[in-house]
């Protein structure tokens, strides 16, 4: 039985429309509030009578929407860890950087992050695990350019399309790879290496960490523009290349900028050119390809991706957290130790534009050099 006041109020204030009902639903959708590290407390949800006067309902509706949006921005809807998939082996450059950034990302998002290494098939295995995940922000992938661009252009039989089945979230750094020669190689600088190889066609081989890798694409571009005759030997990993350089089984290689640093510092390897657009910080004496007259405008990069169909607001939330991590002085110093320029914050749209540009550059090289998977 309604009271006399309630009947009067309902008569003067009819049942709210669907928009007002949506405001009440926003309030009831507020997440569970944690009161300490081990226990949860649910706040009892009281439905406000439909016949309550409109002005307090409106104010409370506005507050509910604001609180709901704040909650969505502050955390994920469920209390479970984010899985970060690395399509590379433990101890590799992607693994080192991925783990370093995951610590900062976890602190900013308020979510624990579990890292899983899924190496194999030039990144296809790890990236495919991200593609198959739900686009809810609980599965992300930290990968590098070759696994996206090289696979797109060279591996049509793989189970996904890296350009359409993944969501670019944040670009993490730009850098390059190094062309190195052993200390007993007859030439010690880039013009000398080009001349030596051209004067001895078919005598030398060079190594990279796989067909379609960044080092492979850069070297094939050099060959196409200079007329060098040198065969490619694909390896699986950079450490394997360094072992064979040290043992004298190969004399020339295009590798990442950090792996050979100890051998460069000891004098066992001579870096002759970098594929980056700027000189590497730990080897500033090494010129870039552009400085040497070779047109190659596609820096190596790392990037954070999610499955296709992620909420744009969630993408931007993660992008903002990653950008915040990248301006941390400790992160910048670590990048420079790995011979990469300190990363600069970029939007997800800017990252997508970089990928589109690099696809064009790589595609031109691949077609000109007739590169294909073995």
N, C-alpha and C positions, 0 to 999 in steps of 0.2 A: 504494500500500500504506500503510494507516494504521499509525502507530506504536502500541506497546503502551499508551502513556499516552493517546493519542487514543481508542483503542477503549474504555479504562476510563472516560474522561471522557464519551463519548457514551452509554455504558450508564447512568451515574449521572445524566446531564443530558440528557433527551430534547430533540428538536427544539422550538424555541419555538412558542408559539401565534401566531395571526394578529396579535394586538396587539403582540407583541414584534417580529414581522417588520415591522410598520408603523413601529416605532421605527428599525429599521435603514434603511428606505426614507427616513425623514425625514433621516437623516444623509447618505445618498447624494444627497439633493435639495439639499444646500447649494449656493449659487450660486458661480459663478466669482469668485475673489478677485482684485481688481486690486492689483498691487504697485507700479505707478507710473502716470504719466499716459499712457503710450503702449503699455505691454505688459501682457498678461495672463499669469497663471500658473495652470494647473490643478493642484489638489492631487490626487494619486493617491488613488483611492477603494479602500479595502480592505474586502472583505466579511468580517465576523467569522464564524468557523465556527459553525454551528448548535449544535455540541456543546460550545461553550465554557461554562464554569461560569456560572450565571445571574446572580450578584450583580454582576460587572463589566459584563455585558451590560445589566443594568437601569440601572446608574449611567450608562453611556455612552448608553443610550437616552434617559434624562432630559436629559442634556446636549445630545443631538442635537435633541430637540424644542425645548429652550430656545433653542439657536442658530438653529434654523430660524425660530422665531417672531420672534426678534430681527431676523433678516435681512429677513423679510417686513415688519416694522414700519419698518425703516430705509430701505428702498428698493424700487423697482419691480423685477420679476423680470428685465427686459431693460434693456440700456443704450441707450435711445433717448429722444429728447426727448418731453415732453408737449406736445400741441397745445392751445393756449388760443384758442378761437374767440370773437371779439367781434362781435355782430350790429349793429355801428355803424361809422360812418365814422371814419377817422383824425382825431385832434384833437378828437373829441367828448368829452363828460364820461365816458361809459362807457369810451372808449378811454384817456383819461388815467388813470382810476382802475385800470382793468384792467392796464395796463402797470406802474403803480407797485406794485400788489400782487403781480404776477407775479414781480418781482425778489425780494421777500421769500419768496414761496412756493417759488421755485426753490432758494434758499439753505437753507431748512429741510428740504425734501424730498430735497435732494441730486440733483435732476434738472434738466436744462436745459429751458426752456420756450420754445416757438416760438409767437408770436402771429400770428393770421391774422384780418384784418378781413373779415367777410362781411355787409355791410349790404344791406338791401333788404326790402321787404314787411313793414315794421314788425317786423323781427326774425325773421320766419319763415324766411328763407334761412339765417341763421346758426344758429338753434336747431335747424333740421332737420338740419344737418350733425352736430350733437351727437347727436341722436336716432338717426341711422343708424350711428354709430360703435359699436365693441365696448365693452362695459362694463368695460374693464380698467384704467381710470384714465389712459390715455394720450391721451384726448380729453375736454376739459372746456369749458364755456361760461361766460362772464361776461356777464350780461345784466341787464335792469332790469324793473320790475314790469309795465309796459305790454305787453312782448313775451310775457309769460306770461299775465297775467289778461285784458288787453284782447283778445288773440287768442283765448283760450279762449271768451270770451263773445260775441265779435262776428264771428269768422271760422270758421264751421263747415266750410268747404270746404278749409281748409289741410291739408297732408299728415300732420299728427301732432296728438296731443292733448298740450298742454304740461303738463297736470296729471298725466297718467299715463305719458307716454313719456319724462319726464325725472326724474332723481333730485336733489332739493334737497340741497345739501351745506353751504353756509354763506351766511348773510345778511351782507351787507357794508354796514353803515350804514343809517340811517333818516333821511329828510329830507322835504323838501316842494318844491313849486313856487311860483312867485311870480306874483301878478296885478299887472301893471304898466300904467301909463298914460303917455302922453307929457306933456312939461312944459306943453303948451298945452291939455291936457284941462281942462274946467271944474272938476273936483273933484280933490282931492289925497289923500283918505283913503277908506277902504272905505265908510262910511255915505254919504259924498258921492257916490261912484261909483254906488252902488245907486240913490240918489235921482235922479241925473242920467239914468241909463239908463231908469228907470221913468217919469220925466217926459217922456221923448222916445222912445216905443216905436218900434222899427224904424229909428232913426237910426244906431245904432252897430253895428259888427261887432267880433268879437274873434278873435284867432288862437291856435292851438295847433300843436304839431308833429305833428298827425295825428289822424284819427278814432280814438277809443279810447285816446288818449294820456292820461297822468296829468293834464296840464293841462286837457284836454277834459272828462274825467270830473269833475274838481273844479269847473270852471266850470258844468257842467250841473247839478251838485248845488246850487250857489249860485242859479242861475236858478230851479230847482224850489222852493227854500225862500224866495226873496225875491220872486218874481214878475217878475223882470227880463225884458224882451223884447230880446234881442240875439243876432244870428246868428253861427254858427261858421264860420270860414274855416280849413280844414285846410291846413297847410304841410307840407313834407317834413322840414325841419330848423329848429332854433332860429336858426342864423345867418341864414337867409333871413328869418325873422320880424324879427330885430333890424335888418336892412337896411331893411325896409319901415317899421318904427317910426321909424327915423332919417330916412327920406325922407318921412314924413308920410302914407303911403298907408293906414296903419291907426293907431289911437290906443290900442287896448286889446289886451292879450295875456296869456296864461297860459303862462309859460316855466319852464325849470329855474332853480334858485336861483343858479347860478354864471355862466351865459352873459351875463346883462345887467349884471353887476357893474360893468364899466368905464363903461357908460352911466348907471348909477345914481350912481356916484361923480362923474361929470361933471355931473350934474343933468339930463341929457337924458331920463331915465326916472324915474318916481316909483313905488316899490313900495308897494302899498296893503294887501296881505294875503298870508299864507303858508298853504299847505295842510298844513304840517307840524304835528305835535302839540306841538312846542316852537319858540320863536323861532329863526330862523337866526342863527348866530354872527357872520357878517359884516354882517348887517342887523338888529341887535337891536331897532331901533325899529319893526320891522314886526310887527303883531299876527298871531296865528293865526286861522284860521276859527272855531275853538272859542271863542276869546276874543270874537269878534264875534257869537257866537250861532248860527253855522251848524254843524250837526252833520255832520261829515265826519271819520271816524276811519280813515283809510287812508293812512299815510305812504308816500311814494315810497321805494324801496329798490333796491339792487343785490344781485345774488346769484350764487353759483357753483353750477353744475349739472353733472351728468354724465348719461350715458345710463341708461335704465331697466335694472334688474337688477345694479347694482353691488354688490360685496361690502360688507356693512355695516361690516366692520372697515376697509376701504379708505376708505369715506366718512368714518368718524370720524378716520382718520389725516389726511386732507386738511383736515377741519374744524378739527382741533387746530392744524395748521400755519397755516391762515388766521386763526384766533383769535389765535395768537401774533403774527402780522403786524399785526393791528388794534390791539394795545395798544402798538405801537411809537410813541414820541412823535413821530417824524418823519411817520408815517402820519396820526396824529391831527391834527398841524399842517396837513398837506396837505388833509385833509378840511375843516378850518375855513376854509382859504383858498378852497376851492370852495363855501363857504357851507353846509356840511353839518355836523351835529353829529359829534363824534368817534365812530367806530363802537364798539359794545360787543360782546364775544364772546357768541355764542349757539350752542346745539347745533343739529344738523341737524333734530331733532324740533321745536324751537322755531321754526325757519325754516318748516317745513312747516305749523305751526299758524298762523303769520302769513299765509301764502299763502291758507289756507282762510278765514281771517277776511276778508281783502281781497276774495276772490272774492264773498263775500256782500254786502259794502259796494258794490262796483262793480256787481254784478248789480241791486241795488235802484235805483241811479242810472240805469243803462242802461234798465231797464224803465220807470221813471217818466218819463224824458225821451224815450223812444222812439228811442234812438240805434241807428243801423244803419250799416253800411259803405256808402259811395256806390257 
